[in-house]
Amino acid sequence: MKCKSLPPLVSAIAAVAAGIVVFVHGSPLAQESNLTTLMVGGGSFTTSIAQSNGMFAKYGLRIELPRSAAGGSEEVRRWLASGELDLADYGVDNAIAMVENAGVDVILVAATDYTPTELMAQSEIKSLADLRGKTVLVDAPNTQNALALKKILSTAGLNPGSDYQMKEAGGTTARVAAMLKHKEYAATMASGQTAVRARQAGLVSLAATSSIFGPVLRYGVFTRRQWAKENSNLLVRYLAAHIEAQRWIMDPANKNKVIDIVAQQGKLSRDLAGGIYEMDTGPNGLAKDAAIDVARFSNVLKFRAEVEGSWGGKAPAPDRYYDVSYYEKALAMVNANALK
């Protein structure tokens, strides 16, 4: 199934937000006519590895990630709802927001990572209290990052609107770039390679979600329930490649290769890339075999209920938002292939 293109957007097969190299239309891979194209929102390091190592191609797929200049959650939600995207590998709270705020029947089908998100601030900001009267950047006012920011600042008695202003400024990479260019933008949420590069550029970390909410599921694969039903074979093949990429990254035998890729693509020293590798392969990094950790996902619902007052302040059971049947088929496929 080949979705329509989205000019004047750039189509990529790697995650810009994760600092991954981007390939545009016209690459040799994009000319392979025997592959089925899937349009994916967001993207992750796993997406990049699955593409560059031929895992998507192995399952007959080619992946494109349409993006505007700024990117961001509203963009991914809108395109997924309209059918311009087939699925997303993105912040899982966006799936919840699509169900609850937009009435779009979306399901989480696999996990990607548990990486904590950090509140990054200008170097002169020494404490949360110093953000009073300042402007902070978000991708949208009701996403996982924005909710985390609100919760963190509430611990210092700060409330949006009265104590600080939130300004929408696109995806994580775009927000950090805006902060580095405009000192009046005091803080934003960032994680992984983007947070590392932000620190290298002089920004400072004031807090992390892990210390506020406990362990949460950050990124995952989600799609419209109807699309999943109508394209179950494509979805299972996509998830099989996703699982294989997670396994490849987390295999200790590939450690040096992964560190080299992170260093090269993120333009980081090998020491910093090694630290990212340890984080990604640790308990709060990539999800093992891309399996959904229901407890971590439940924490996402809990903090949305607490911060936004959703569901009357009491989080619902998480099973209404995810479906593991496609993942289970993909895992069986991967395990069967591993025995050949």
VMD Tcl script that draws the C-alpha trace (Angstrom):
set ca {
  {0.00 0.00 0.00}
  {1.59 3.22 -1.13}
  {0.21 6.36 0.43}
  {0.07 9.64 -1.43}
  {3.06 11.92 -1.08}
  {2.81 15.07 1.01}
  {4.56 17.90 -0.87}
  {6.22 20.20 -0.01}
  {7.26 17.95 2.86}
  {10.51 16.08 3.05}
  {10.11 12.29 3.00}
  {12.68 10.61 5.20}
  {13.53 7.12 6.30}
  {15.17 8.10 9.53}
  {14.28 9.99 12.67}
  {15.28 13.65 12.63}
  {14.28 14.06 16.25}
  {16.71 11.32 17.26}
  {19.56 12.91 15.35}
  {19.44 10.27 12.63}
  {20.68 10.86 9.11}
  {17.82 11.70 6.74}
  {17.49 10.29 3.22}
  {15.17 12.03 0.79}
  {13.29 10.89 -2.30}
  {15.64 9.93 -5.08}
  {17.89 7.62 -3.09}
  {18.55 4.18 -4.65}
  {16.34 2.57 -2.02}
  {13.41 4.79 -2.96}
  {13.60 3.44 -6.54}
  {13.03 -0.18 -5.54}
  {9.61 -0.95 -6.99}
  {9.22 -4.34 -5.34}
  {8.79 -2.86 -1.85}
  {5.53 -1.67 -0.32}
  {5.76 1.89 0.99}
  {4.46 2.74 4.45}
  {4.19 6.32 5.65}
  {5.31 6.55 9.28}
  {4.99 9.51 11.63}
  {7.82 10.49 13.94}
  {10.40 7.72 13.75}
  {13.11 6.55 16.11}
  {16.64 5.19 16.21}
  {15.05 1.77 15.84}
  {13.38 2.93 12.62}
  {16.74 4.06 11.26}
  {18.49 0.80 12.15}
  {15.70 -1.31 10.67}
  {16.02 0.66 7.43}
  {19.81 0.86 7.18}
  {20.30 -2.82 8.09}
  {17.75 -3.97 5.53}
  {15.22 -5.28 8.04}
  {12.27 -3.46 6.49}
  {13.35 -4.56 3.02}
  {13.62 -8.13 4.29}
  {9.90 -7.98 5.03}
  {9.09 -6.28 1.72}
  {8.72 -2.76 3.09}
  {10.09 0.69 2.43}
  {9.56 3.37 5.09}
  {9.07 7.07 4.51}
  {8.70 9.69 7.24}
  {7.00 12.83 5.94}
  {7.89 15.91 7.95}
  {7.42 19.63 7.70}
  {10.22 21.97 8.70}
  {9.10 22.08 12.34}
  {7.45 18.70 12.80}
  {5.70 18.05 16.08}
  {2.88 16.14 17.69}
  {-0.03 18.07 16.16}
  {1.34 17.28 12.72}
  {1.65 13.55 13.40}
  {-1.81 13.37 14.98}
  {-3.46 15.23 12.11}
  {-1.82 13.20 9.36}
  {-2.46 9.89 11.08}
  {-6.12 10.78 11.62}
  {-6.54 11.78 7.97}
  {-4.91 8.60 6.64}
  {-1.91 10.43 5.19}
  {0.18 8.37 7.60}
  {-0.23 4.63 8.04}
  {1.24 4.45 11.54}
  {3.52 6.31 13.92}
  {6.56 5.49 16.03}
  {6.18 8.39 18.41}
  {5.27 9.54 21.91}
  {2.53 7.18 23.11}
  {0.55 9.92 24.83}
  {-0.33 11.15 21.35}
  {-2.28 7.95 20.79}
  {-4.25 8.59 23.98}
  {-4.85 12.20 22.98}
  {-6.15 11.14 19.57}
  {-8.67 8.81 21.22}
  {-9.77 11.16 23.98}
  {-9.51 14.58 22.37}
  {-10.19 13.89 18.69}
  {-12.32 10.74 18.82}
  {-9.95 8.83 16.52}
  {-9.87 5.10 17.23}
  {-6.12 4.57 17.63}
  {-4.33 1.61 19.21}
  {-0.82 1.11 20.54}
  {0.65 -2.05 18.98}
  {4.29 -2.14 20.17}
  {6.77 -0.32 22.41}
  {9.97 1.47 21.41}
  {11.63 3.02 24.45}
  {11.36 4.11 28.08}
  {13.93 6.92 27.88}
  {13.29 9.58 30.56}
  {12.67 13.09 29.27}
  {14.57 16.01 30.78}
  {13.64 19.64 31.34}
  {16.44 21.48 29.54}
  {16.96 25.17 30.33}
  {19.19 28.10 29.45}
  {22.44 28.11 31.42}
  {21.42 31.10 33.57}
  {18.37 29.23 34.85}
  {19.56 27.66 38.10}
  {16.30 26.28 39.50}
  {12.69 25.59 38.58}
  {11.69 28.77 40.41}
  {13.82 30.78 37.98}
  {11.32 29.91 35.23}
  {8.69 32.19 36.76}
  {7.71 34.80 34.19}
  {9.54 32.97 31.41}
  {8.46 31.42 28.09}
  {8.89 27.66 27.71}
  {8.60 25.72 24.46}
  {6.30 22.76 23.80}
  {5.25 20.85 20.70}
  {1.58 21.18 21.68}
  {-0.09 22.13 24.98}
  {-1.50 18.68 25.77}
  {1.19 16.19 24.74}
  {3.26 13.92 26.95}
  {6.14 16.41 26.92}
  {3.88 19.33 27.78}
  {2.17 17.41 30.58}
  {5.57 16.44 31.98}
  {6.70 20.05 31.87}
  {3.54 21.22 33.66}
  {3.92 18.56 36.35}
  {7.60 19.30 36.94}
  {6.98 23.05 37.24}
  {3.99 22.49 39.51}
  {6.40 20.99 42.07}
  {7.86 24.51 42.33}
  {4.41 26.09 42.61}
  {4.39 27.31 39.01}
  {1.24 27.16 36.86}
  {0.90 27.73 33.11}
  {-0.54 31.06 32.05}
  {-0.16 32.84 35.36}
  {3.46 31.95 36.20}
  {4.95 31.09 32.80}
  {3.91 31.05 29.15}
  {3.94 28.01 26.86}
  {4.76 28.55 23.19}
  {4.30 25.88 20.51}
  {7.52 25.42 18.54}
  {7.41 22.05 16.79}
  {9.32 18.84 17.48}
  {12.15 18.36 19.97}
  {14.97 19.16 17.57}
  {13.23 22.34 16.42}
  {12.55 23.44 19.99}
  {16.14 22.98 21.13}
  {17.37 24.81 18.03}
  {14.99 27.69 18.82}
  {16.33 27.89 22.38}
  {19.90 28.03 21.16}
  {19.00 30.86 18.79}
  {16.68 32.79 21.08}
  {17.70 33.18 24.72}
  {14.21 34.40 25.64}
  {12.98 30.82 25.30}
  {13.89 29.55 28.73}
  {13.23 25.80 28.71}
  {11.83 22.76 26.92}
  {11.62 18.98 27.30}
  {14.16 16.78 25.50}
  {15.50 13.25 25.72}
  {18.14 10.89 24.39}
  {20.56 12.20 21.79}
  {18.77 15.55 21.58}
  {19.23 16.12 25.31}
  {22.92 15.18 25.03}
  {23.46 17.62 22.17}
  {21.56 20.30 24.11}
  {23.96 19.89 27.03}
  {26.92 20.05 24.65}
  {25.55 23.36 23.36}
  {25.35 24.82 26.87}
  {21.82 24.06 28.05}
  {21.35 22.55 31.51}
  {19.05 19.82 32.86}
  {16.80 20.87 35.73}
  {14.74 17.69 36.21}
  {13.81 14.38 34.63}
  {10.47 12.61 34.29}
  {11.84 9.48 35.97}
  {12.12 11.34 39.28}
  {8.59 12.76 38.99}
  {6.44 10.03 37.45}
  {8.49 6.88 37.86}
  {9.03 4.58 34.88}
  {6.89 5.37 31.82}
  {6.61 4.21 28.23}
  {7.83 7.11 26.08}
  {7.79 5.99 22.44}
  {5.73 3.27 20.81}
  {4.13 2.20 17.54}
  {0.46 3.12 17.10}
  {-2.04 3.24 14.26}
  {-5.73 3.55 13.52}
  {-7.61 0.41 14.54}
  {-9.37 0.22 11.17}
  {-6.09 0.49 9.26}
  {-4.64 -2.32 11.39}
  {-7.61 -4.57 10.58}
  {-7.46 -3.83 6.86}
  {-3.66 -4.10 6.62}
  {-2.81 -6.66 9.28}
  {-0.19 -8.39 7.11}
  {1.66 -5.13 6.50}
  {1.48 -4.19 10.16}
  {2.80 -7.57 11.32}
  {5.71 -7.31 8.85}
  {6.49 -3.78 10.05}
  {6.50 -4.93 13.67}
  {8.72 -7.92 12.82}
  {11.34 -5.53 11.40}
  {10.91 -3.27 14.45}
  {11.53 -6.21 16.80}
  {14.58 -7.37 14.86}
  {16.05 -3.87 14.97}
  {15.54 -3.66 18.74}
  {17.28 -7.01 19.14}
  {20.18 -5.94 16.92}
  {20.74 -2.72 18.85}
  {20.59 -4.49 22.22}
  {22.80 -7.44 21.21}
  {26.14 -6.95 23.05}
  {27.94 -8.29 19.97}
  {26.89 -5.13 18.11}
  {27.89 -2.68 20.84}
  {30.79 -1.05 19.00}
  {28.80 -0.79 15.77}
  {25.91 0.90 17.56}
  {28.22 3.35 19.35}
  {29.89 4.22 16.04}
  {26.50 4.87 14.42}
  {25.33 7.06 17.31}
  {28.62 9.02 17.30}
  {28.55 9.55 13.55}
  {24.89 10.45 13.19}
  {24.71 12.58 16.32}
  {28.12 14.19 15.70}
  {29.10 13.20 19.22}
  {32.34 12.07 20.79}
  {32.65 8.32 21.16}
  {32.52 8.69 24.95}
  {29.19 10.52 24.78}
  {27.88 8.01 22.24}
  {28.93 5.22 24.58}
  {26.92 6.82 27.37}
  {23.85 6.96 25.13}
  {24.38 3.30 24.25}
  {24.46 2.35 27.93}
  {21.25 4.32 28.50}
  {19.51 2.81 25.48}
  {20.40 -0.75 26.46}
  {19.68 -0.25 30.17}
  {16.42 -0.79 32.08}
  {15.12 2.67 31.12}
  {16.18 2.51 27.48}
  {14.81 0.48 24.60}
  {11.90 -1.86 25.24}
  {13.12 -5.46 25.06}
  {11.70 -7.09 21.94}
  {9.45 -4.02 21.61}
  {6.99 -5.56 24.09}
  {4.49 -3.20 25.72}
  {5.15 -2.82 29.44}
  {1.61 -2.34 30.69}
  {2.71 -0.91 34.06}
  {4.78 1.80 32.36}
  {1.95 2.55 29.95}
  {-0.46 2.78 32.89}
  {1.80 5.44 34.42}
  {1.35 7.53 31.26}
  {-2.42 7.40 31.79}
  {-2.04 8.21 35.47}
  {-0.02 11.36 34.97}
  {-2.40 12.55 32.21}
  {-5.28 12.08 34.66}
  {-3.37 13.90 37.40}
  {-2.06 16.84 35.35}
  {-4.95 17.38 32.94}
  {-7.79 16.05 35.08}
  {-8.73 13.62 32.31}
  {-11.35 10.97 33.17}
  {-12.30 12.93 36.27}
  {-8.76 12.55 37.60}
  {-8.85 8.74 37.64}
  {-7.01 6.87 34.88}
  {-8.97 4.15 33.04}
  {-7.78 0.59 32.47}
  {-5.02 0.69 29.83}
  {-6.29 -2.22 27.72}
  {-8.72 0.01 25.78}
  {-5.73 1.76 24.20}
  {-3.59 -1.16 23.04}
  {-3.84 -4.41 21.07}
  {-1.01 -6.95 21.28}
  {-2.44 -9.42 18.75}
  {-0.41 -7.99 15.86}
  {2.74 -7.86 17.97}
  {2.32 -11.49 19.02}
  {2.13 -12.57 15.38}
  {5.20 -10.51 14.54}
  {7.18 -11.92 17.46}
  {6.28 -15.46 16.37}
  {7.43 -14.62 12.84}
  {10.77 -13.24 14.08}
  {11.38 -16.22 16.35}
  {10.55 -18.66 13.54}
  {12.96 -16.87 11.20}
  {15.69 -16.97 13.86}
  {15.48 -20.78 13.91}
  {16.03 -21.13 10.17}
}
mol new
graphics top color blue
foreach p $ca { graphics top sphere $p radius 0.5 }
foreach p [lrange $ca 0 end-1] q [lrange $ca 1 end] { graphics top cylinder $p $q radius 0.2 }
display resetview
